[in-house]
Amino acid sequence: MLDSLLTDARSSDHQFVIHSDDPETAAADWFRNHNVDVTHRPLPEGIPRPFLVVERDGEFVGVLDLEEVERLLEPPVEPPAPREELSEGHRGFFEALSDTVFTSISRRELLAVSREIEDRAHRVGDGTLHVSFQRLSAFQSQRRVYEQIAAETTLDIHIHGVDDWTPPESQAISYHAHQDGRLEPYWVLAFDGGPEEMQPSGLVAEERPGEGFTGFWTDDGETVERVLSSVASVTV
């Protein structure tokens, strides 16, 4: 189930190293506030701009410009117009931090990550996208985004949530009203990548009263398949 995915993600060892002349950066504060260890090292001689190095299980993942990282820590919750202007920096940020478990994630931050997954599904234009914003009523504010995606793609879109709102009839979006509360603690998105093997992406976050959300996002195909299977197991 979804809680086992969170447990498995915690077992992955990530290392974040900020190279900067200033040890107290906004990025370092953000990582610490989200319960992620971060190390500081001086900026190497001859390097003009601070940067962040990401490693996972001892393997190099990527380097991100620190100024870009700090800009993306407060990303827009709505995609820019046109959608193609969602920056490469934002996509690189998403990919570099994939499979990192964060705590105290806000709804605003979850919306920003959700936008990246939605944008990826929109760009591919085919495949299956499952979404749960905990309660169906929470989807009302997102209808415009998903109706646009449905109108412009052939995606098979499924919306899940506790049954507290009657959605409109739709030929393009399938709604699944859940009578029990198994999905209620979770904010979930999972896109199977459609015909493109490198495009699966997913997000799993669990709300904990008084603590915000704990969760991770991923672009690992096997993990995304597990997310999809977990959601499908509740849809009976």
Helices and strands as residue ranges (DSSP letters): H 2-10, E 14-19, H 26-33, E 38-41, E 51-56, E 59-65, H 66-72, G 83-85, H 88-96, E 102-105, H 107-124, E 128-135, G 136-142, H 143-152, E 156-162, E 173-178, E 186-191, E 201-208, E 212-218, H 221-234
